[in-house]
Amino acid sequence: MEKTYAISGLKCQGCADNVTERFSALKKVENVTVDLEQSLVTITGNPSKWSLKRALKGSPYKLGSE
């Protein structure tokens, strides 16, 4: 399953790498692709939205809607 979410707080490639690392560490995540220009993240796998939001806790990034 593949889902795309808006994500705020992305400013540079380092931000994109940080988000990729946080999401890739989650169970049920197979692949993460961040579109820095459009502030979108595409997740392949089946993680819950709650686990994605929790992975960003304490960071400047916020997950939006699908």
Steps between C-alpha positions, in 0.01 A plus 500: 500500500625848415380823663609859450478762775566872514780580743590842634832624633719373216763757405797311355631160394616440857138534614388253234772257608394533864135424419606206281711359783222540759237331283731227368563385857132417549356152470281448195685768299659361185603822324494877560523768231505870589413766242670805646361748245137401557538413872364149450607166639400171338506191718490147362383244755223500757595710804226673695471876470539512879842330478609745230398797712673348803822457297501878443442587866758748626594604146403814307309287245123451503308240303193624314223317325513243224 
